[in-house]
Amino acid sequence: MTPAMLSGDLSRIGCVAMNANEPALFDMPAAEQPAMSQHRQRGRNRETWARTVTAEITIVDAEALCEAARQVQESAVTMTLPALPHKEDLVAEDSAVWDAENAFDALAWLLWPTDAMEAPLEAGAFRILSEDIGVEPDTDDRGTLAWTVTVKLTDIRTLRRLAAQAHPDQASSIADSLAAAWQYAADPFAPLHAIPAIAWRPGSVTVQHVPEKSRPGTPRRA
């Protein structure tokens, strides 16, 4: 699968974004594809994989959204953060003043792409290599948000175990598909749940293998 870029300019931060017409999470490979393709869909330790999620966003209260971003920014220096590549970047960001005209910037700032991935990270299932966020406003209060998390698989069995514990009824698909295992171990839309003053509708979720020679290496907000 090849990700398609969102049309138009992506504000603030570049990302690998997905078009809503791209294959969805559980699209099955065509019957004529070789067996190796199916094997790759299961994932192997030491491989690099990326999950890209998109959502349609409506800003309900721009002032409240920007105020939330301002509060997070002001407290960033004292926050206790997980050991992720962008940890130091949060405190290095200059202190911009958020206002209603920057609501989509505030939205990108508040999004934490690795939300719900704490259990796989702590269990050593994978490690984070990079995060990317992109926003494409369509109007003053509507737009598309996309984010990508790229990981190195370190213990695929642990990832599947965590997913099966949370969703035992999906054990078969979890065993056969890395996308399913990642889906059920860490809700792809969890990063949106904590963001105030917005309404959102799920878009696409795409998981793809990233060859080493083409692996993105730009950490979030670098």
N, C-alpha and C positions, 0 to 999 in steps of 0.2 A: 504494500500500500504506500502510496506517495501522498503526503499531506499537501493540500491545496492552500495557498495563502489567501487570507481575506482580501477582498478588493478594497482599494483605497489605501490611505495612509494609516498606519498603526501608531497611535500616540504613545509617548513616553518610552515604551520598552518594546523592543522587537520580540517576536515570538513566532513559533511554528503554529499557525492557526488553521482550523479546519472549516471547510465549507459544509453546510448542512446537508448537501447532496452526496457527501463522501460516504463510503461504507460505514455502517454503524458497528457497535461493539461486537455483536454476536453474528455478524455476517459470516457465513460459512464459506470456505474456499471452494472454488469450482471443482467438479468431480475430476476433470482432466488434469488438475495440478499434480505434480509429482509428490511422492510421499514425504520428501524432505521439507516441502512447504508446510505440511501439517505438523511435522516434528518441530519446525521452527516456531510454530504458533504456541507450542507448549513451553518454550523457554528453557534455557540451560544456565547453570551457574557460570559466572564470569561474562555472560553476554550483557550488552547494553540495550535497554529498552526505553521507549518514551511513551507517555500517555498524554494526549492532548484532549482537552475538554472545552466545549463552547457552550455559552448560554446567552439567551436574549434578555437584556436588562432594561427595566424601566425605572428611572429615578423618581421616586415618589416625593422626596423632600431633599432637595439639593443642599440646603443650609444645614440640615441635621447630618447629612452624609459627610459634608466637609468638616463639621464640628467634630465628628467621630474620628476622622483622619487626623485632625489637629491634636486631639487628645492622645491618640496613639503615638504621634510623632513626638510630642512633648515628653511622654513617658518612656520613649524607646531606650534612653540611656540607662534606665534602672531596670528594664525588663530582663528576666532570666530567660534566655533563648536556648533552644536545642542546638546541638553542634551541627549546623548546616552551612553550606558554602557562603551564604549571604549574611551570616550572623553579624559580622563587623560592618557590613554595608548599611545596616539600619541606622546605626549611630553616626555614620559618616555622611548621611544624606543632609544637604543643607536645609535650613529651616524655612521652607517656603510657607507663605501665608495662604491657606486654602480659602477660597471663596466659592460662591455659587457657580461662577464661570468655569471653575476647575473641578466640577463634580466628577467627571470621568477619571481625572487624575486621582482624585480622592478614592474613588472606587478601586482603581488599580493598586493604590497604596494599602488599602485595607484587606485586599485579597491575600490569603496565605495559602499558596498552592498545595502545601504538604499537610494541610489539615486532614485528620483521620488516618494519617500514615504513621502515627506514633508507635502503634503496636508492631507492625512489620519492621520498623527501624530499630526499636528496642530489642526485638527478637533476632536481629541480624539477617533478616530475609533479603534486604537490599540496602544499598547506600545511595544517597542523593548525589548526583553529579552536577545538575544544573536545574534552574527554574526559569521560565520565561512567561511574561504576561503581555498581552496586547489588547487594546481597546479600539473599536471602530464605532464612533458615534454616527448614528443615522439622523437623529434630530437632537434638539437640546436636551431631551430627557429619555431618549431611547437609543440603544446601540447593542453591539455584540461584544461580549467579553470572551477572551480565549486565553487559556494557560496550558503550559506544557511542563511536565516534570520528567526529567531524564534520570534513570537509575542504572546502577550496576547490580545485577543479580548476584547474591552471595549464598543464599540458601533457599532454593525454590521449593523444597519440601516444607520448610517452615511457613512460607507464604501460603501454600496450599492448605496446610494444617490450620492456620489461623482463619482462612476463608471458610473452610469446611466446618469449623467450630461455630462460626457465626451464622452460617447458612447450610446446615446439614442436608437440606432438601436439594441443594445444587451440587452435591459431591461429584456427580458425573461430569458436568461441564467444567468444574474447577480442576479436575484431574486432567482434562483434555486441552484446556485453554489457559494460557497465561493471562489473557485479557479478563477471563472470568475470575481467575484467582485474585487478580489485583482489584477487580471490581468489588468482589465480596469481602475482601480483607480491608478495603479502604474505599468508602463511598466517594466516587469521583466528584460529586456536587457538594460535598461537605464544606468546602471553603466558602460557599455562599451563605450558609445558614447563619453565620454570626454577623453578617454585614447588615447594618440597619438602614432604614429609609429607602429600600429598593424592593421591587417585585421582579421575579425572574422566571423564565421558562427554560427547561433543559434543552440543550442543543445536541451536538454529537459527542461521542466518546470514542477515540481511536487509539489503539495500542499497536505500536510497530517496533520491530527490531531495528536497531541503529548500528550499521557496520562501524567498526572502530575508526576507519579512515575518514568517515563523514560525521562522527559524533560531535554534536554541538558542545562547546566548552565554556560558554559565557554564563557566569553565575548571575542570579537575579540582581538587578539594580547596579551592575558593575559599570 
